[in-house]
Amino acid sequence: MEELNINLDPDKISYYCHVTAPAYGLVPEVIMEQDCFLYPLTEQIEPSNEIGAVRYFSHQEYQEEPIQVIGVLHVFDKLKADGLI
């Protein structure tokens, strides 16, 4: 709610995976740990607080971005391997 102005239905949230990767923009020794979840989004997202904009990317589109986050690439790879994209 704080960053995307939506209220998620807890009954529709399902655990997907855990990602461990170098934290973006920090020294290589800093590792990010993140749990990822799946949710059938029907709500309209509206960025707020420190979120300036929201964009949707295909795996290929994200790989063409000038800056990429390694953890996001790991999630894309897993989604592809699992046949979800």
C-alpha positions as CSV (number, residue, x, y, z in Angstrom):
1,M,0.0,0.0,0.0
2,E,2.8,2.4,1.0
3,E,4.5,2.4,-2.4
4,L,2.0,1.2,-5.0
5,N,-1.4,2.4,-3.5
6,I,-3.0,-1.1,-3.7
7,N,-4.4,-3.4,-1.0
8,L,-3.4,-7.0,-1.8
9,D,-5.7,-9.9,-0.9
10,P,-3.6,-12.0,1.4
11,D,-5.5,-15.2,0.3
12,K,-4.2,-14.7,-3.3
13,I,-0.5,-14.3,-2.4
14,S,1.6,-17.4,-2.9
15,Y,5.3,-17.8,-2.1
16,Y,7.4,-18.3,-5.2
17,C,11.2,-18.3,-4.4
18,H,14.0,-16.8,-2.5
19,V,16.7,-14.8,-4.3
20,T,20.3,-14.2,-3.2
21,A,22.3,-11.8,-5.3
22,P,24.7,-8.8,-5.1
23,A,22.8,-5.7,-4.0
24,Y,22.3,-3.1,-6.7
25,G,24.6,-0.1,-6.5
26,L,26.5,-1.2,-3.5
27,V,30.0,-2.7,-3.1
28,P,30.1,-6.3,-4.4
29,E,30.4,-7.7,-0.9
30,V,26.8,-6.6,0.0
31,I,24.4,-9.4,-0.7
32,M,20.6,-8.9,-1.1
33,E,18.2,-11.6,0.2
34,Q,14.7,-11.3,-1.0
35,D,11.6,-13.5,-0.9
36,C,9.4,-13.4,-4.1
37,F,5.7,-14.0,-4.3
38,L,3.2,-14.5,-7.0
39,Y,-0.1,-12.5,-7.1
40,P,-2.9,-12.4,-9.8
41,L,-2.8,-8.6,-10.1
42,T,-6.1,-7.0,-11.0
43,E,-5.7,-3.8,-9.1
44,Q,-4.4,-0.5,-10.7
45,I,-0.9,0.4,-9.6
46,E,-0.2,4.0,-8.8
47,P,3.4,4.8,-7.7
48,S,3.8,6.9,-4.5
49,N,6.5,7.8,-1.9
50,E,9.9,6.9,-3.2
51,I,8.5,5.1,-6.3
52,G,8.7,7.5,-9.3
53,A,7.2,5.3,-12.0
54,V,6.1,1.8,-12.7
55,R,6.9,-0.1,-15.9
56,Y,6.3,-3.7,-17.1
57,F,9.1,-5.5,-18.9
58,S,9.4,-8.7,-20.8
59,H,12.6,-10.7,-20.0
60,Q,14.1,-9.5,-23.3
61,E,13.1,-5.9,-22.8
62,Y,14.7,-5.9,-19.3
63,Q,17.9,-7.4,-20.8
64,E,18.1,-4.4,-23.1
65,E,17.9,-1.8,-20.3
66,P,21.1,0.1,-19.7
67,I,21.1,-0.8,-16.0
68,Q,20.0,-4.2,-14.8
69,V,19.7,-5.7,-11.3
70,I,21.2,-9.2,-11.0
71,G,18.4,-10.3,-8.6
72,V,15.8,-9.3,-11.1
73,L,17.6,-11.3,-13.8
74,H,17.6,-14.4,-11.5
75,V,13.9,-14.1,-11.0
76,F,13.3,-13.8,-14.8
77,D,15.4,-16.9,-15.3
78,K,13.4,-18.8,-12.7
79,L,10.1,-17.7,-14.1
80,K,11.2,-18.8,-17.6
81,A,12.6,-22.2,-16.3
82,D,9.3,-22.8,-14.5
83,G,7.3,-22.0,-17.7
84,L,5.6,-18.9,-16.1
85,I,6.9,-16.6,-18.8
